[in-house]
Amino acid sequence: MGCKVATCGRNHDRLYGLQSTHPSLPLHTLVADVSNEHDCKRFIESTVQVFGGIDILINNAGISMRGLFKDLEVDVIKKVMDVNFYGTVYCTKIALPYLIERKGSIVGISSVGGYRGLPGRTGYSASKFAMQGFLECLRVEMMDDEVHVMWVAPGFTSSGIRDRALNDKGETQEQNPMDENKMMSPYEVADRILDALKNKKRALPITFLTKETIFMNKFFPGWADKLIHKFYFKNKQLVK
């Protein structure tokens, strides 16, 4: 679409592979960890230096976790919050002057877990609730500056996030309990987000399951509790 794209990540090889795949496109990459405020500053400032400004900021970095709170090391929640919530706060704060200058857009990739607490994902849901609350405040604050703010709940997406989810000890879980082949592709999610950006939507819940869960939780919360328990538990054991 003619956009200049900047992206960061912790894995140098994957970023190099991205550049190698698209050698002729205006692409800026930087090895950075969004849980580190200094890394966020380097990424945002280098993007401005390379491209001259920022029109759209998409806070997409995320980490998940799986484990019952009674078994959980509390540090797991901190690790998830550092990436999912503080990563969004750091990047948004540093990029904000440039976004105000261009009357740009800020997007947060949230989750159905940002609307409804999910069992086994206390830290993950907490981080997404925090992200949405932060962005909702910011949306109103930015109205006079004409900066658009939007959050997205993609639903289950085959993004690999569950392959690197933390267990209750803060280690990468050994096995992904979900079937990635039955999930929406990240390419379809990206297309939906681009369409929503064009129309400056407030929020974008994508899948029917996400919309159904939000509706049920709002109007029939007790019933939603039972349905979600049935989905995630079997014989009193967390299975998803």
C-alpha positions as CSV (number, residue, x, y, z in Angstrom):
1,M,0.0,0.0,0.0
2,G,3.0,2.2,-0.2
3,C,3.7,2.4,3.5
4,K,7.1,2.5,5.1
5,V,7.3,-0.2,7.7
6,A,9.4,-0.3,10.9
7,T,9.4,-3.3,13.1
8,C,11.4,-4.7,16.0
9,G,11.8,-8.0,17.8
10,R,14.2,-9.9,20.0
11,N,15.3,-12.4,17.3
12,H,18.0,-11.0,15.0
13,D,17.8,-13.9,12.6
14,R,14.0,-13.5,12.0
15,L,14.4,-9.8,11.4
16,Y,17.3,-10.4,9.0
17,G,15.1,-13.0,7.2
18,L,12.3,-10.4,6.9
19,Q,14.6,-8.0,5.3
20,S,16.0,-10.6,3.0
21,T,12.5,-11.6,1.9
22,H,11.6,-7.9,1.1
23,P,14.9,-6.3,-0.1
24,S,13.3,-3.7,-2.3
25,L,10.7,-2.4,0.2
26,P,11.1,0.5,2.6
27,L,11.6,-1.6,5.8
28,H,13.5,-0.6,9.0
29,T,14.2,-3.3,11.6
30,L,15.9,-3.2,14.9
31,V,16.6,-5.8,17.6
32,A,14.8,-4.6,20.6
33,D,12.8,-5.9,23.6
34,V,9.7,-3.8,24.3
35,S,9.8,-4.6,28.0
36,N,12.9,-2.4,28.1
37,E,12.1,1.3,27.9
38,H,15.6,2.1,26.5
39,D,15.1,-0.3,23.7
40,C,11.7,1.2,22.9
41,K,13.3,4.7,22.8
42,R,16.0,3.4,20.4
43,F,13.4,1.8,18.1
44,I,11.1,4.8,17.9
45,E,13.9,7.4,17.5
46,S,15.7,5.3,14.9
47,T,12.4,5.0,13.0
48,V,11.9,8.7,13.0
49,Q,15.5,9.2,11.9
50,V,15.1,6.7,9.0
51,F,11.6,7.7,7.8
52,G,11.1,11.2,9.1
53,G,8.1,10.6,11.4
54,I,5.4,8.1,12.5
55,D,1.8,8.0,11.2
56,I,0.6,4.7,12.7
57,L,1.9,2.9,15.8
58,I,0.7,-0.7,16.2
59,N,1.5,-2.2,19.6
60,N,1.7,-5.9,18.6
61,A,4.4,-7.4,20.8
62,G,2.9,-9.9,23.2
63,I,3.6,-12.9,25.4
64,S,1.1,-15.4,26.9
65,M,1.1,-17.6,29.9
66,R,-0.7,-20.7,31.1
67,G,-1.1,-21.9,34.7
68,L,-3.5,-21.8,37.6
69,F,-2.9,-18.8,39.9
70,K,-2.6,-21.1,43.0
71,D,0.4,-22.8,41.4
72,L,1.8,-19.6,39.7
73,E,5.1,-17.9,40.5
74,V,4.1,-14.2,40.8
75,D,7.1,-13.2,38.7
76,V,5.3,-14.8,35.7
77,I,2.6,-12.1,35.9
78,K,5.3,-9.4,36.0
79,K,7.0,-10.7,32.9
80,V,3.7,-10.7,31.0
81,M,2.8,-7.2,32.2
82,D,6.3,-5.9,31.3
83,V,5.8,-7.0,27.6
84,N,2.0,-6.6,27.0
85,F,1.2,-3.5,29.1
86,Y,4.5,-1.6,29.7
87,G,5.7,-2.3,26.2
88,T,2.6,-0.5,24.9
89,V,3.0,2.3,27.4
90,Y,6.7,2.9,26.6
91,C,6.3,2.8,22.8
92,T,3.2,5.0,22.9
93,K,4.7,7.6,25.2
94,I,7.9,7.9,23.1
95,A,6.0,8.0,19.8
96,L,3.2,10.3,20.9
97,P,4.8,13.7,19.9
98,Y,5.3,12.4,16.3
99,L,1.8,10.9,16.2
100,I,0.3,14.2,17.4
101,E,2.3,16.1,14.7
102,R,0.8,13.9,12.0
103,K,-2.7,13.3,13.5
104,G,-1.9,9.6,13.4
105,S,-3.3,6.4,14.8
106,I,-2.4,4.2,17.8
107,V,-3.5,0.6,17.8
108,G,-3.3,-2.0,20.6
109,I,-3.5,-5.7,19.8
110,S,-5.5,-6.9,22.7
111,S,-7.6,-10.1,23.1
112,V,-10.9,-11.5,24.1
113,G,-8.9,-11.8,27.4
114,G,-9.0,-8.0,27.6
115,Y,-12.8,-8.1,27.8
116,R,-13.2,-11.3,29.8
117,G,-10.9,-12.9,32.4
118,L,-9.7,-16.4,31.1
119,P,-8.8,-19.2,33.5
120,G,-5.2,-20.2,33.5
121,R,-4.3,-16.7,32.0
122,T,-4.5,-14.4,35.0
123,G,-1.4,-12.5,34.0
124,Y,-2.4,-12.4,30.4
125,S,-5.9,-11.2,30.9
126,A,-4.7,-8.6,33.5
127,S,-2.2,-7.3,31.0
128,K,-4.9,-7.0,28.2
129,F,-7.4,-5.4,30.6
130,A,-4.7,-2.9,31.5
131,M,-3.9,-2.2,27.9
132,Q,-7.5,-1.5,27.0
133,G,-8.1,0.7,30.0
134,F,-5.0,2.7,29.1
135,L,-6.0,3.1,25.5
136,E,-9.5,4.0,26.4
137,C,-8.2,6.8,28.6
138,L,-5.9,7.9,25.9
139,R,-8.6,7.9,23.2
140,V,-10.5,10.6,25.0
141,E,-7.3,12.5,25.9
142,M,-6.3,12.6,22.3
143,M,-9.6,13.8,20.8
144,D,-8.5,17.4,20.7
145,D,-5.2,16.4,19.1
146,E,-7.1,14.4,16.5
147,V,-5.1,11.2,17.2
148,H,-7.1,8.1,16.5
149,V,-6.8,5.3,19.1
150,M,-8.1,1.7,18.6
151,W,-7.8,-1.7,20.2
152,V,-8.2,-5.0,18.5
153,A,-9.4,-8.4,19.9
154,P,-8.4,-10.9,17.1
155,G,-9.6,-14.1,18.8
156,F,-7.6,-17.3,18.4
157,T,-4.9,-16.6,15.8
158,S,-2.2,-18.9,14.5
159,S,0.6,-16.6,15.5
160,G,2.8,-18.9,17.5
161,I,2.2,-17.0,20.7
162,R,1.1,-20.2,22.5
163,D,4.4,-21.9,21.4
164,R,6.3,-19.5,23.6
165,A,3.8,-19.0,26.4
166,L,5.1,-19.2,29.9
167,N,4.1,-22.0,32.3
168,D,3.5,-21.5,36.0
169,K,7.2,-21.4,36.7
170,G,8.0,-18.8,34.1
171,E,9.5,-21.3,31.6
172,T,8.3,-21.8,28.0
173,Q,5.5,-24.4,28.1
174,E,6.5,-27.8,26.7
175,Q,3.3,-28.3,24.7
176,N,0.8,-26.1,22.9
177,P,-2.7,-27.3,24.1
178,M,-4.5,-25.6,21.2
179,D,-4.9,-26.6,17.5
180,E,-3.2,-23.8,15.6
181,N,-4.5,-25.2,12.3
182,K,-8.1,-24.3,13.2
183,M,-7.3,-20.7,13.9
184,M,-7.4,-17.5,11.8
185,S,-4.2,-16.7,10.0
186,P,-2.2,-13.6,11.0
187,Y,-2.5,-12.3,7.4
188,E,-6.3,-12.2,7.7
189,V,-6.1,-10.4,11.0
190,A,-3.7,-7.8,9.5
191,D,-6.1,-7.2,6.6
192,R,-9.0,-6.6,9.1
193,I,-6.9,-4.2,11.1
194,L,-5.9,-2.2,8.0
195,D,-9.6,-1.9,7.1
196,A,-10.5,-0.8,10.6
197,L,-7.7,1.8,10.6
198,K,-9.0,3.3,7.3
199,N,-12.4,3.7,9.0
200,K,-10.9,4.9,12.3
201,K,-12.9,2.4,14.3
202,R,-12.9,2.5,18.1
203,A,-12.5,-1.2,18.7
204,L,-12.3,-4.3,16.5
205,P,-13.5,-7.7,17.9
206,I,-12.8,-10.0,14.9
207,T,-14.1,-13.5,15.3
208,F,-17.7,-14.6,16.1
209,L,-16.5,-16.4,19.2
210,T,-14.9,-13.1,20.4
211,K,-18.1,-11.1,19.8
212,E,-20.2,-13.9,21.4
213,T,-18.0,-14.0,24.5
214,I,-18.1,-10.2,24.9
215,F,-21.9,-10.2,24.5
216,M,-22.4,-13.1,26.9
217,N,-20.1,-11.6,29.5
218,K,-21.9,-8.3,29.4
219,F,-25.5,-9.5,29.6
220,F,-25.2,-13.1,31.0
221,P,-22.0,-13.1,33.1
222,G,-23.0,-16.1,35.2
223,W,-23.8,-18.2,32.2
224,A,-20.5,-17.0,30.6
225,D,-18.6,-18.3,33.7
226,K,-20.1,-21.8,33.2
227,L,-19.4,-21.9,29.5
228,I,-15.8,-20.7,29.8
229,H,-15.2,-23.2,32.7
230,K,-16.6,-26.0,30.4
231,F,-14.3,-24.9,27.6
232,Y,-11.1,-24.7,29.6
233,F,-11.5,-27.5,32.2
234,K,-12.1,-31.3,32.1
235,N,-12.3,-33.4,35.2
236,K,-11.3,-30.4,37.2
237,Q,-8.0,-30.1,35.2
238,L,-7.0,-27.1,33.0
239,V,-6.8,-28.6,29.5
240,K,-6.6,-25.5,27.3
